[in-house]
Amino acid sequence: MFKRAIFPAILILLCLIGLIASFTLAEEYYYLDLPKVDEASPAIFHRLSAQACGDQNAFFSCATVAKSRYAALFGVPLAIYGLFFYLVVLWLACALAFTPDRLRPTAAVPLFWVTLLGVLEALVLLAITLGAVKAMCPLCLLTYILNLLLFAAIVRFLFRARIHPLRPLAPGNPQNTPTARRVPAAATLALLIVVLAAAGVAREANAYLKQSKTRFVAEHKEKEVRRAVEAFARQKPEQVAFTTLHVHGPADAPVTVIEISDFLCPYCGHTADLMDQLAAANPGKINIRFVNLPLDMACNRFMQNPMHRGACDLAIGAICAAEQDGLDAYQKEAFALRKPQPTPEDFRSVVLRAGLSEEAFIQCLQRPETVRTLQDQIEQTHRYGITSTPTVFINRKKFQGRLSLEALQKIVDMETQSAEAKKP
């Protein structure tokens, strides 16, 4: 009895681990910009996600993969498809455990083909994450390993039970009995029911995650904004001095915002959009400045591992764009690339779409002082212990918490009122 149950038990255990990993990845996809470790976090496995997913700016990072265009298919995160896969395998493994010996091929053979598809899917996704995203999600890697183990386990079972996956009822198979030969139609119907049931559960899980995020944001938005503003008000201005690039806004504005960013950072484009909205809502009140912090070993000597390859080129381009007073347009086009490793042609297209003079741009790139400016910015961020992007300073106070337009607006209002009160 023990030998009969050992392979189904292994499959069930691996599936349960896969279900947890897939659901955690789906939470990471939907709750990416929400607190990870917090008593009020909507995520069920938020502590597992916080421990296993790595830093957003590291090579092993769930956030980088979740933010890429490869993280979803038809608007549904790939983790939900993973959830569907493990549910199908789990229920087939349970059937394998309780089906009489003569009928075991009806569960074992579908398991072989389903897990084979899982291995092929894992290989494709591994190639995409390494080749296109240039990052690795630790939990994704765990699911790839699980898929391989599931396939290995069912292959071992088929070998021991002498079941051929292409000819499960071939002559010589111990299961080749008149009763077993009448089973295929019922087995096909049962498999269809399993697939539809798994699809239904995965669909409901996806709907739950979307609704829970919407509900959480609505319920905690006011508290989150208040917490961020109060934390900002308690801070004292830091003695920081950066070589900044002008984005927009008058130099004598009461509020100066310094945006430390990387053009290949998943969150930095969102931050740039927030800054544009903030500036549009507060004309004349905000001076937005930009500081490069490319997480790219090509120019950042403090990087230990290759990450955002190509970020150095875009960072140097920002310096030349600012020289033509076109950094705002350049920012928009650079973040719109959404490519993990932009090519020289991509770089050129950013310059042209931003409406910059290509000739003046090339001359700027060739000047040694342009590279020195970038190196100065990188050295300054390191001097002040800034290692991640985006980082935002408002009147030399570092913003803490999740960036939101509401919180930023309240801080701008507070700083503007403070500046007005100091006027004679």
matplotlib code that plots the C-alpha trace (Angstrom):
import matplotlib.pyplot as plt

x = [0.0, 2.9, 4.6, 1.3, 0.8, 4.4, 4.4, 0.9, 2.0, 5.1, 3.1, 0.5, 3.2, 5.0, 1.6, 0.8, 4.2, 3.5, 0.1, 1.5, 4.3, 1.9, -0.6, 2.3, 3.5, -0.1, -0.1, 3.2, 1.8, -1.3, 0.1, 3.5, 3.1, 1.5, 3.2, 4.7, 5.1, 2.3, -0.4, -3.0, -1.4, -4.0, -1.5, -2.0, 1.6, 3.1, 5.9, 6.9, 6.9, 9.0, 11.6, 11.7, 11.3, 14.5, 15.2, 13.6, 17.0, 18.7, 19.1, 17.0, 13.8, 10.2, 9.3, 11.4, 9.8, 6.3, 6.7, 7.9, 5.5, 6.1, 4.4, 0.8, -0.9, -4.3, -4.4, -4.0, -0.8, 1.2, 1.0, -2.7, -2.0, 0.5, -2.2, -4.5, -1.6, -1.0, -4.7, -5.0, -1.9, -3.1, -6.5, -5.0, -2.5, -5.4, -7.2, -4.0, -3.8, -7.4, -8.0, -7.8, -4.7, -6.3, -7.5, -4.4, -3.3, -6.4, -4.8, -1.1, -1.0, -2.8, -0.4, 2.6, 1.4, 0.3, 3.6, 5.5, 3.8, 4.7, 8.4, 8.3, 6.5, 9.2, 12.0, 10.3, 9.8, 13.3, 14.7, 12.5, 13.5, 17.2, 17.3, 14.7, 14.0, 17.6, 16.4, 15.3, 12.3, 13.2, 9.7, 9.4, 12.6, 11.1, 8.0, 10.3, 12.1, 8.8, 7.6, 10.7, 10.3, 6.7, 7.6, 10.4, 8.2, 5.4, 8.0, 9.5, 6.0, 5.1, 8.4, 7.8, 4.1, 5.1, 2.7, 3.5, 2.3, 1.5, 0.1, -1.3, -3.5, -1.0, -0.7, 1.5, 0.4, -0.9, -3.7, -4.9, -8.1, -11.6, -12.8, -9.8, -10.4, -13.9, -12.7, -11.2, -14.6, -15.3, -11.7, -11.9, -15.0, -13.5, -10.4, -12.5, -14.3, -11.0, -9.7, -12.9, -13.0, -9.3, -10.0, -12.9, -10.9, -8.0, -10.5, -12.0, -8.6, -7.7, -11.0, -10.4, -6.9, -8.1, -11.0, -9.0, -6.4, -9.1, -10.8, -7.5, -6.4, -9.8, -9.9, -6.3, -5.6, -6.4, -4.4, -1.5, -1.4, -1.6, 1.2, 3.5, 2.8, 3.3, 6.6, 7.7, 6.7, 8.8, 12.0, 14.7, 16.3, 19.3, 22.6, 22.6, 24.1, 23.5, 24.6, 21.0, 19.5, 16.5, 13.3, 10.8, 9.7, 11.2, 14.5, 12.9, 9.9, 9.1, 9.3, 12.3, 11.8, 14.9, 14.1, 16.9, 16.1, 17.2, 15.5, 15.3, 13.9, 10.3, 9.0, 10.8, 8.6, 5.5, 7.4, 8.2, 4.5, 3.5, 6.0, 4.6, 1.1, 2.3, 4.0, 0.9, -1.3, 1.1, 2.4, 5.2, 5.4, 7.6, 11.1, 11.7, 15.4, 16.7, 19.7, 20.9, 21.5, 21.9, 22.1, 24.4, 28.0, 29.1, 29.3, 28.3, 31.4, 29.3, 27.2, 28.2, 26.0, 24.9, 21.4, 20.0, 22.3, 21.9, 20.9, 24.3, 23.7, 20.2, 21.6, 24.3, 21.6, 19.6, 22.5, 22.7, 18.9, 19.0, 21.6, 19.0, 16.3, 14.6, 14.9, 11.2, 10.5, 13.5, 12.3, 8.9, 10.4, 13.0, 10.6, 8.1, 10.7, 9.9, 12.8, 15.1, 18.2, 17.7, 19.8, 21.7, 18.8, 16.3, 18.6, 18.6, 14.8, 14.4, 16.4, 14.5, 11.0, 12.0, 12.5, 16.2, 19.0, 20.8, 24.0, 24.2, 23.3, 26.2, 28.6, 27.5, 28.0, 31.6, 32.6, 34.5, 32.7, 29.4, 30.7, 32.2, 28.8, 27.3, 30.1, 29.6, 25.9, 26.7, 29.4, 27.0, 24.2, 26.6, 28.0, 24.5, 23.8, 21.2, 21.3, 17.8, 15.5, 13.4, 14.4, 12.7, 13.8, 11.4, 13.2, 16.0, 13.7, 13.5, 10.0, 9.2, 6.5, 4.6, 4.6, 1.1, -0.2, -2.3, 0.6, 2.9, 0.2, -0.3, 3.4, 3.7, 0.8, 2.5, 5.9, 4.4, 2.5, 5.7, 7.6, 4.8, 4.9, 8.6, 8.3, 8.7]
y = [0.0, 2.4, 1.7, 2.3, 5.7, 7.1, 8.6, 10.2, 11.6, 13.1, 14.7, 16.0, 17.5, 19.2, 20.6, 22.1, 23.9, 25.0, 26.3, 28.4, 29.7, 30.6, 32.3, 34.3, 35.3, 36.4, 38.5, 40.0, 41.0, 42.7, 44.0, 45.1, 48.7, 47.9, 47.3, 43.8, 43.2, 45.0, 43.8, 45.4, 43.9, 42.2, 39.5, 36.2, 35.2, 38.7, 37.5, 34.7, 37.3, 39.8, 37.1, 35.2, 37.8, 39.8, 43.5, 45.3, 46.5, 43.1, 40.4, 38.0, 40.1, 39.2, 42.9, 43.4, 40.3, 41.2, 44.7, 43.4, 43.0, 39.2, 38.9, 38.6, 37.0, 38.4, 40.6, 37.7, 37.2, 34.1, 33.1, 32.5, 30.1, 28.4, 28.1, 26.4, 24.0, 22.9, 22.4, 20.1, 18.1, 18.0, 16.5, 14.0, 13.0, 12.4, 10.3, 8.4, 7.7, 6.3, 4.7, 0.9, -0.5, -1.6, 2.0, 3.9, 4.6, 6.9, 9.2, 8.5, 9.2, 12.7, 13.5, 12.7, 15.0, 17.8, 17.8, 17.6, 20.8, 22.3, 21.5, 23.1, 26.2, 26.5, 26.3, 29.0, 31.3, 30.7, 31.7, 34.9, 36.0, 35.5, 36.7, 39.5, 40.6, 40.2, 39.3, 36.2, 35.8, 33.4, 32.1, 31.6, 29.6, 27.5, 26.7, 25.7, 23.3, 21.9, 21.4, 19.4, 17.3, 16.6, 15.4, 13.3, 11.7, 10.7, 9.4, 7.2, 6.0, 5.1, 3.2, 1.2, 0.5, -0.4, 2.1, 3.6, 7.2, 6.8, 3.3, 3.0, 0.0, -1.7, -5.5, -6.7, -3.9, -5.4, -2.8, -4.0, -5.7, -5.5, -3.3, -0.9, -0.7, 0.6, 3.5, 6.1, 7.9, 8.3, 9.2, 11.9, 13.4, 13.3, 15.0, 17.7, 18.3, 18.5, 21.1, 23.2, 23.1, 24.1, 27.0, 28.1, 28.1, 30.0, 32.5, 33.1, 33.5, 36.1, 38.0, 37.8, 39.3, 42.2, 43.0, 42.8, 45.2, 47.7, 47.3, 47.7, 50.8, 52.4, 51.6, 52.5, 55.4, 58.1, 56.5, 55.8, 59.4, 60.7, 58.5, 59.6, 63.3, 63.0, 61.1, 63.8, 66.6, 65.0, 64.9, 67.5, 68.6, 66.5, 68.0, 66.6, 68.3, 66.7, 67.7, 67.9, 68.3, 70.6, 69.0, 71.9, 74.6, 77.9, 77.9, 80.1, 77.9, 77.3, 73.5, 71.7, 68.1, 65.9, 62.7, 60.1, 57.6, 54.9, 54.7, 50.9, 50.8, 49.3, 52.0, 55.1, 55.7, 55.8, 58.3, 60.5, 60.5, 61.5, 64.4, 65.6, 65.6, 67.3, 70.1, 70.6, 70.9, 73.4, 75.9, 78.0, 76.2, 73.3, 73.1, 69.4, 68.3, 65.0, 62.9, 59.8, 56.6, 53.9, 50.4, 49.3, 48.0, 49.8, 53.1, 52.4, 51.0, 50.2, 47.6, 44.0, 42.2, 43.0, 44.4, 47.2, 46.9, 50.0, 52.3, 54.1, 55.1, 56.5, 58.3, 60.0, 60.9, 62.6, 64.9, 65.9, 66.3, 68.7, 70.7, 71.3, 72.0, 68.8, 66.5, 66.4, 65.1, 62.8, 61.3, 60.5, 58.8, 56.9, 55.4, 54.6, 52.2, 49.6, 47.5, 45.6, 46.2, 49.0, 48.9, 51.9, 52.3, 52.5, 55.2, 57.2, 56.9, 58.3, 61.4, 61.9, 61.5, 63.9, 66.5, 67.0, 68.0, 64.9, 66.7, 68.7, 65.5, 63.6, 66.4, 66.4, 62.6, 63.0, 65.6, 64.2, 66.5, 64.7, 61.4, 63.3, 64.7, 61.2, 59.9, 62.8, 62.0, 58.3, 59.1, 61.6, 59.1, 56.5, 59.1, 59.6, 55.9, 55.9, 52.5, 52.1, 53.9, 55.8, 58.0, 61.4, 64.4, 67.3, 70.4, 68.1, 65.8, 62.2, 61.0, 57.7, 55.4, 54.6, 57.5, 58.8, 62.0, 62.7, 62.5, 64.5, 67.2, 67.6, 67.9, 70.5, 72.5, 72.2, 73.3, 76.2, 77.4, 77.2, 79.2, 81.8, 82.2, 82.9, 85.8, 89.2]
z = [0.0, 0.9, -2.5, -4.3, -2.7, -2.7, -6.2, -5.9, -2.5, -4.0, -6.8, -4.3, -2.1, -5.1, -6.3, -2.9, -2.9, -6.5, -5.6, -2.7, -5.0, -7.8, -5.6, -4.0, -7.4, -8.3, -5.2, -6.1, -9.5, -8.1, -4.9, -6.2, -5.1, -1.8, 1.6, 1.8, 5.5, 7.2, 9.5, 7.1, 4.0, 1.7, 0.7, 2.4, 1.8, 2.2, 4.5, 2.1, -0.8, 1.2, 2.1, -1.2, -3.9, -3.5, -3.9, -6.8, -8.0, -7.8, -10.5, -8.4, -8.2, -8.5, -8.9, -12.1, -13.7, -12.5, -14.0, -17.4, -20.4, -20.2, -16.8, -18.1, -21.1, -22.3, -19.2, -16.8, -14.8, -15.7, -12.1, -12.5, -15.4, -13.0, -10.4, -13.0, -14.0, -10.4, -9.7, -12.7, -11.7, -8.1, -8.9, -11.4, -8.7, -6.3, -8.9, -9.4, -5.7, -5.4, -8.8, -8.9, -10.4, -13.7, -14.3, -13.3, -16.9, -17.2, -14.7, -15.2, -19.0, -18.8, -15.9, -18.2, -21.0, -18.6, -16.7, -20.0, -21.1, -17.7, -18.4, -21.8, -20.4, -17.7, -20.3, -22.5, -19.5, -18.3, -21.7, -21.7, -18.2, -18.8, -22.4, -22.4, -18.9, -17.7, -14.2, -12.4, -10.1, -7.3, -6.9, -10.6, -10.5, -7.8, -10.0, -12.9, -10.6, -9.4, -12.9, -13.7, -10.5, -11.3, -14.8, -13.4, -10.8, -13.3, -15.8, -13.0, -12.1, -15.7, -16.0, -12.9, -13.8, -17.4, -18.9, -22.3, -22.5, -26.3, -26.0, -22.4, -23.4, -25.7, -25.7, -22.8, -20.4, -17.2, -17.4, -20.8, -19.7, -21.3, -18.5, -18.9, -22.6, -22.1, -19.8, -22.3, -22.9, -19.2, -18.5, -21.2, -19.7, -16.2, -17.5, -19.1, -15.8, -14.0, -16.5, -16.3, -12.5, -12.3, -14.8, -12.7, -9.4, -11.1, -12.5, -9.1, -7.6, -10.2, -9.5, -5.8, -6.1, -8.3, -6.0, -2.8, -4.2, -5.2, -1.8, 0.1, -1.7, -1.2, 2.5, 3.3, 0.9, 3.4, 6.2, 3.9, 2.7, 6.3, 7.5, 4.6, 5.3, 9.0, 8.5, 6.1, 8.6, 11.4, 9.3, 9.3, 6.0, 5.1, 4.2, 0.7, -2.4, -5.9, -9.4, -10.7, -14.1, -14.6, -15.7, -15.4, -13.0, -11.9, -10.0, -7.3, -6.7, -3.0, -3.4, -5.0, -5.8, -6.6, -8.4, -8.3, -11.0, -13.4, -16.9, -16.7, -13.2, -13.1, -10.7, -12.0, -15.0, -12.7, -10.4, -13.4, -14.4, -10.9, -11.0, -14.3, -12.8, -9.7, -11.7, -13.9, -10.9, -9.2, -11.8, -10.6, -7.2, -8.0, -9.4, -10.4, -10.7, -11.9, -10.7, -12.6, -10.7, -13.4, -11.8, -14.6, -14.1, -17.3, -15.4, -11.8, -10.0, -6.9, -8.7, -7.8, -10.4, -13.9, -13.9, -16.0, -19.0, -21.2, -18.3, -18.5, -22.1, -21.3, -18.2, -20.3, -22.8, -20.0, -19.4, -23.1, -23.2, -20.2, -22.1, -24.8, -22.2, -23.3, -20.4, -19.7, -23.3, -23.1, -19.9, -21.3, -24.4, -22.5, -19.9, -22.8, -24.3, -21.6, -22.8, -20.5, -22.7, -25.2, -28.4, -30.0, -32.4, -29.5, -28.0, -31.2, -31.5, -28.0, -29.0, -32.2, -30.7, -27.9, -30.6, -29.8, -32.2, -33.1, -34.1, -30.8, -28.9, -30.5, -29.8, -26.1, -25.8, -27.1, -24.5, -21.4, -19.0, -19.9, -18.5, -15.5, -14.7, -14.7, -12.5, -10.1, -9.7, -9.1, -6.5, -4.7, -4.4, -3.0, -0.5, 0.9, 1.1, -1.8, -3.5, -4.9, -7.3, -7.3, -4.4, -4.0, -1.9, -1.4, 0.0, 1.1, 3.0, 1.8, 1.0, 2.8, 1.9, -1.3, -3.7, -4.5, -6.0, -3.0, -0.5, -2.8, -3.2, 0.6, 1.1, -1.6, 0.0, 3.4, 2.1, 0.1, 3.2, 5.2, 2.6, 2.5, 6.3, 6.3, 3.9, 5.5]

ax = plt.figure().add_subplot(projection="3d")
ax.plot(x, y, z, "-o")
ax.set_aspect("equal")
plt.show()
